[in-house]
Amino acid sequence: MLLTKYTHACVRLERDGHVLVLDPGNLSEVDQALDGAGTVLITHEHEDHVDRERLPAAILAAPDLQVYAPSGVAEELRALVPEAAARIHASDSGTRFSIPGFDIRTFGGQHALIHPNIPVVANIGYLINDEVYHPGDSFIVPHGLQVSTVLVPIHAPWSKVGEVIDFVTAVRAERAFPIHDGLLNSAGKGIVEKHVKSFGERYGTHYEHLEPGQSVTL
């Protein structure tokens, strides 16, 4: 698989001519990420994970594009593009399904707590081909599996550095790459990534920084 990181939480995976995009949000290069995509997976409803202006246009422009999202997001997208409603699917936790080129497992169910007075929304973590795990806005560990590659939410209003480290050391993947870093400047990224890299290596995880637009072969 070829993995390409985009700004913030968006990631593109390519395998055998098939393209899968996760969380094309409003901080990301959505049009570039979705070029030629066959499937979109959305973890939750926040705008930095689903761009409600550019994604509907992309759905209409690509008649074969399929979208999977938590039920509330799926319902909202169907209302925005009713002519494509049959291609927008509700995604639940604890399920498994196949799409062209990829096998998907789902984990979690809810967004990490930001504050007791802020409602918790649905959040689905996606494991692709039992290899690449995108947790969305959560630190849910995919249970009972050895994950090869974990995408790490480096920074968020709902997290602190210690929780990021604990997530990486709990998953114990072979490789780790950053996501959810669009709100940090370069100095802040350097501080967090230094800790993640150091602690990750103690548990057998090699952490590698990726710039937006940079690709790696898994």
C-alpha angles and dihedrals in degrees: 000000000000113000121198122187122213129189113303116339104350120111131176123206124194125191131163092341094312122117127206123183126195125203105348095191134173094268092056138079092258100171092050094045094049096048105126093354120156099188138025123199118197121195099196148340104272115117095238086065102038123032105210093195104045101031096059090050090051091050091053093045094052110051093191097049113121123200129201121191142145110291096258092052092044091052091049093050091048088056091050094049106021092167088064097041093119090061095053112083133190114239122207133190120261097029137118129211139160130232128178107299097357143072115211133203123184130215141176120023108212141053119253114267113267097176133335089247093054113080116243113238131203117277128182123199114210127212112196120206089339085285116078120048123196109183098187110209098344143075095227110149116219101243126224095013139097105227118204098200129025126190107217124213095223098187138007142148086254100053146059130206094258091058091050090053092047091051093052094046092046095052092044094195120173092239135025131192131182129258132162093041100124095108095055127085120222093268092053093047090051093054095048095042092050090059094043092050094047097048094038092058090056088061098041098264120131110208119203128187117230127194120216108280094022118129135202131189114233 
